[in-house]
Every structure is written in structure tokens, then in C-alpha cells.
């Protein structure tokens, strides 16, 4: 009985820690992508239109995170969807920064 209680407690703690660390990872990726966009603007690699396009993509991901957090917990399905959107945005940032267009 005592072993089951300890195991159950450890499992609940692991799930809680995993949820909190997943939110940190999502936030870290968003901050990193924003820094990449800002660097592209400063270096001239991104045009105004490209910057606006990427900012809108970031805004959509942020809104998705906000909706997912509304019920107090980001589920695994929501987390997976958010990470997929973040990866797509990351690829878009790379493509826009390396497409040869420069801001004048």
C-alpha cells in the first residue's frame, strides 16, 4: 500500500514538472524566434513585408498558446500542435532571411 502511494505521488509530481517545463520550452522557442526576427531586421536580411508576415505568424502562435492556457493546462495534443506551428514559423524565418531579398 505504501509503495503504491509513493509511486502514485512520484508519477503526479513527474507529470506536474513535465507540464511546467513544457511551457518553459514553448516560451523559450518563442523568445528565440523573436530574437531571430529582430536580428534579421537589424542586418537587413528581412524586408518590411517579410517582417510583418513573420510577426503575424508569431502572433498567431502566441494566441494559440494563450487559448491553450485558458483552461489552466496545456494538454499533450495542444502542446504538439503549438510545437508544430513553432517549427513551421522557424522554417519560415529561415526561408525569409535567406531568400536573397534585402531591405534598402
Beta strands, then each sheet from edge to edge (+ up, - down):
end
